């Protein structure tokens, strides 16, 4: 394998000149630059990236730690981060924490060992409860999950507002017994339950919440239990796409007609929600914009470590479909 000294000898220049040419730095003549490039090509020279990183203390690598890669929300966010990283000459290390604080801690330590330039993190609740960006040796931007008092750069949806508007929509359509299935492992789920709660209490309606692991099977089981009880709800809300899919599976298994027998609404405008007859009402999250804004914040933090903490809050788009048609027009006779 050719070394930088071999390139220098082949080109008849100093090692320093070769280093400047390969790094794209000024200070060498066009003739020297051409000779070095020709020598590197002739010798099939490949730079020792590991050594370069050790010298520069930068890796041109960004860490992305998501809580559950199976969640389509994080799939889209990851795509946006990778797209933007590529445009800026950055690599991405993607890690899936599975809502597990131990895995999360392991991956954060891995990022430190890899000497990454920065990390985009979707934190678990235990970490978020005491999170301080200054505790880490690299810049961190939180994505999707952040408490009001957390001192860290973050990109989030206005979860309380989105859930409030979704619940208010159901109430305006004539639904009174509304149950909310929300993720128990994240600040996002709790914030959306808070928005649901505020809308219900403002209308003097009884709360019916179920905190669940963000898994399809969990939501399916809860749906079967709720709708199979003596006083089933008139409508179900899911705080994320995985729980919404579980609700849809449960409703289908019970053979119920939506929305005549049960209204369904939730978060994430995934392709399948339009295919479920008669189409599901959802809050569409600007997932790609969330990922893009996160990496933009991170690159700015890397370039200017002392800048003030920034938080980008985006608004969800309520998309109304047939699954929440007005209750008075859809309820069966005698209901």
C-alpha positions in Angstrom: 0.0 0.0 0.0 1.4 3.4 -1.0 2.3 5.9 1.6 2.3 9.7 1.5 6.1 9.6 1.4 5.9 7.4 -1.7 3.7 9.9 -3.4 6.1 12.7 -2.5 9.1 10.8 -4.0 7.2 9.9 -7.2 6.1 13.6 -7.7 9.5 14.9 -6.7 8.1 17.2 -4.0 8.1 17.4 -0.2 5.7 15.4 2.0 4.3 18.8 3.2 3.4 19.7 -0.4 1.6 16.4 -0.9 -0.3 16.9 2.4 -1.5 20.4 1.3 -2.6 19.2 -2.1 -4.5 16.2 -0.7 -6.2 18.4 1.9 -7.2 20.9 -0.8 -5.2 23.7 0.9 -3.7 26.7 -0.9 0.0 27.5 -1.0 1.2 25.2 -3.8 1.6 26.0 -7.5 -0.8 24.5 -10.1 2.2 22.5 -11.5 3.0 21.0 -8.2 -0.7 20.2 -7.6 -1.0 18.4 -10.9 2.2 16.4 -10.3 1.0 15.3 -6.9 -2.4 14.3 -8.1 -0.9 12.3 -11.0 1.5 10.6 -8.6 -1.3 9.7 -6.2 -3.3 8.3 -9.1 -0.4 6.3 -10.5 0.4 4.7 -7.1 -3.3 4.2 -6.2 -2.7 6.2 -3.0 -5.5 6.1 -0.4 -5.2 8.5 2.6 -5.1 7.1 6.1 -8.3 8.6 7.3 -7.9 7.2 10.8 -4.6 9.0 11.3 -6.0 12.2 9.8 -8.8 12.1 12.3 -6.5 11.6 15.2 -4.4 14.6 14.1 -7.4 16.9 13.5 -9.5 15.7 16.4 -12.5 15.7 14.0 -14.0 12.8 12.2 -16.5 14.4 9.8 -18.9 11.9 11.3 -22.3 12.6 12.8 -24.0 10.2 15.2 -27.8 9.6 14.9 -29.3 7.7 17.9 -33.0 7.0 17.4 -35.4 5.4 19.9 -37.0 2.9 17.5 -36.0 2.5 13.9 -39.2 0.5 13.2 -41.2 3.7 13.8 -41.7 5.2 10.3 -41.3 8.7 11.9 -37.6 7.9 12.6 -37.1 6.3 9.2 -38.0 9.6 7.5 -36.0 11.7 10.0 -33.0 9.4 9.4 -33.3 9.9 5.6 -33.3 13.7 6.0 -30.3 13.6 8.2 -28.4 11.3 5.8 -29.3 13.5 2.8 -28.1 16.7 4.5 -25.0 15.0 5.9 -24.0 13.8 2.4 -24.4 17.3 1.1 -22.0 18.6 3.7 -19.4 15.9 3.3 -20.4 14.2 6.6 -20.8 10.5 7.3 -23.6 9.2 9.6 -23.4 6.4 12.2 -27.0 5.3 12.9 -27.9 3.5 16.1 -31.2 2.2 17.4 -31.6 2.5 21.1 -34.9 0.5 21.3 -36.2 2.8 24.1 -33.5 1.1 26.3 -31.5 3.5 28.6 -28.6 1.0 28.7 -28.4 0.7 24.9 -28.7 4.5 24.7 -25.8 4.9 27.2 -23.7 2.4 25.3 -24.2 4.2 22.0 -23.4 7.6 23.5 -20.2 6.2 24.8 -19.5 4.7 21.3 -19.9 8.2 19.9 -17.4 9.5 22.3 -14.9 6.8 21.4 -15.5 7.4 17.7 -14.7 11.1 18.3 -17.8 12.2 16.3 -18.3 15.8 15.4 -21.7 15.8 17.0 -24.9 13.7 17.7 -28.6 14.0 16.9 -30.4 12.1 19.7 -34.0 11.1 20.4 -33.6 10.5 24.1 -35.4 8.1 26.4 -37.4 9.5 29.3 -34.8 8.6 32.0 -32.0 10.4 30.1 -34.2 13.4 29.3 -35.1 13.8 33.0 -31.5 14.9 33.9 -30.1 15.7 30.4 -27.4 18.4 30.2 -25.7 19.0 26.8 -22.6 20.2 28.6 -22.0 16.7 30.1 -20.9 15.4 26.8 -17.7 16.1 24.9 -19.5 16.8 21.6 -22.4 18.9 20.4 -25.9 17.3 20.8 -29.2 18.2 19.2 -32.3 16.6 20.5 -34.9 15.6 18.0 -38.7 14.9 18.6 -38.3 14.7 22.4 -37.5 17.6 24.7 -38.9 18.9 27.9 -39.7 22.6 28.3 -36.8 23.3 30.6 -34.2 21.2 28.9 -31.1 23.4 28.0 -30.2 21.9 24.6 -30.6 22.6 20.9 -33.7 20.7 19.8 -36.2 20.3 16.9 -39.7 19.2 18.0 -43.3 19.2 17.0 -45.7 21.3 19.0 -47.1 18.1 20.5 -49.6 19.6 23.0 -51.1 21.8 20.3 -51.4 19.0 17.8 -53.1 16.6 20.2 -55.4 19.3 21.4 -56.5 20.2 17.9 -57.0 16.5 17.0 -59.1 15.8 20.2 -61.1 19.1 19.7 -61.9 17.9 16.1 -63.4 14.7 17.5 -65.4 16.6 20.1 -66.7 19.0 17.5 -67.8 16.0 15.4 -70.0 14.8 18.3 -67.8 12.3 20.0 -67.8 12.3 23.8 -66.3 9.0 25.0 -62.8 9.4 23.6 -59.9 7.2 24.6 -56.2 8.0 24.0 -53.5 5.4 23.6 -50.1 7.1 24.0 -46.5 6.1 24.2 -45.3 5.6 27.8 -41.6 5.7 27.1 -41.3 9.2 25.6 -41.8 12.8 26.5 -43.6 13.1 23.1 -46.3 10.6 24.1 -46.8 12.4 27.5 -47.1 15.8 25.8 -49.6 14.5 23.4 -51.6 13.0 26.2 -51.5 16.3 27.9 -53.0 18.0 24.8 -55.7 15.4 24.7 -56.4 15.9 28.4 -56.7 19.7 28.1 -59.2 19.4 25.2 -61.3 16.8 27.1 -61.3 18.7 30.4 -62.3 22.0 28.6 -65.3 20.1 27.2 -66.0 18.6 30.7 -65.4 15.1 29.4 -64.0 12.1 31.2 -60.4 11.2 30.4 -59.6 7.6 29.3 -55.9 7.2 28.7 -53.7 4.1 28.2 -49.9 4.4 28.4 -48.3 1.7 26.3 -45.0 0.7 24.9 -44.8 2.0 21.3 -45.6 -1.4 19.7 -48.3 -2.5 17.3 -49.2 -5.5 19.5 -49.6 -3.4 22.6 -52.1 -1.1 20.8 -53.9 -4.0 19.2 -54.4 -5.7 22.6 -55.6 -2.4 24.3 -58.0 -1.8 21.5 -59.5 -5.3 21.8 -59.9 -4.8 25.6 -61.4 -1.3 25.3 -63.8 -2.0 22.6 -64.8 -5.4 24.1 -65.8 -3.8 27.4 -69.3 -2.9 28.7 -68.8 0.8 28.0 -66.6 1.0 24.9 -65.3 4.4 23.8 -66.8 6.1 20.7 -63.4 7.2 19.4 -59.8 6.2 19.7 -56.7 8.4 19.4 -53.2 7.1 18.9 -50.2 9.2 19.8 -47.9 7.7 17.1 -48.0 5.6 13.9 -47.2 2.3 15.5 -50.0 2.6 18.0 -52.4 3.8 15.2 -51.6 0.6 13.2 -52.4 -1.5 16.3 -55.7 0.2 16.7 -56.5 -0.4 13.0 -55.7 -4.1 13.4 -57.9 -4.4 16.5 -60.8 -2.7 14.9 -60.5 -5.0 11.9 -60.3 -8.1 14.1 -63.5 -7.1 15.9 -65.2 -6.5 12.6 -66.3 -3.0 13.5 -67.3 -0.4 11.0 -65.4 2.9 11.1 -66.6 5.5 11.9 -70.2 4.2 12.4 -69.2 2.0 15.4 -65.8 3.5 16.3 -64.0 6.6 15.1 -60.2 6.4 14.8 -57.6 9.2 14.6 -53.9 9.5 15.3 -50.5 10.8 14.3 -48.3 10.3 11.2 -49.6 10.5 7.7 -48.2 7.1 6.6 -49.1 5.6 3.2 -51.3 2.9 4.6 -53.6 5.3 6.5 -55.1 6.4 3.2 -55.8 2.8 2.3 -57.8 1.9 5.4 -61.5 2.4 4.5 -62.6 5.2 4.8 -59.2 6.7 5.4 -57.8 7.7 8.8 -57.8 11.3 10.2 -54.2 12.1 11.3 -51.9 14.8 12.3 -49.2 14.8 9.7 -45.7 15.6 11.0 -43.2 17.4 8.9 -40.7 14.5 9.5 -38.3 15.4 6.7 -38.2 19.0 7.8 -37.6 17.9 11.4 -34.5 15.8 10.3 -33.2 18.6 8.1 -33.6 21.2 10.8 -31.8 19.0 13.3 -28.7 18.5 11.2 -28.7 22.2 10.4 -28.7 23.1 14.1 -26.0 20.5 14.7 -23.7 21.9 12.0 -24.2 25.4 13.3 -23.4 24.2 16.8 -20.2 22.5 15.6 -19.1 25.7 13.8 -20.1 28.0 16.7 -19.9 26.1 20.0 -20.7 29.2 22.1 -23.9 30.3 20.4 -27.1 30.5 22.3 -29.3 27.4 22.7 -31.9 27.2 19.9 -35.2 25.3 19.8 -37.1 24.8 16.5 -40.8 24.1 17.1 -42.8 22.9 14.0 -46.6 22.6 13.7 -48.5 19.5 12.6 -51.1 19.5 9.9 -54.5 18.1 10.7 -55.7 16.0 7.8 -59.3 15.1 8.1 -60.6 11.9 6.5 -63.6 9.6 6.8 -62.7 7.9 10.0 -63.9 10.8 12.0 -67.1 11.7 10.2 -69.7 13.5 12.3 -71.2 11.2 14.8 -74.8 12.4 14.4 -74.6 11.4 10.7 -72.9 8.0 11.2 -74.2 6.6 14.5 -76.5 3.6 14.1 -80.2 3.8 15.0 -80.7 3.7 18.7 -77.1 4.7 19.5 
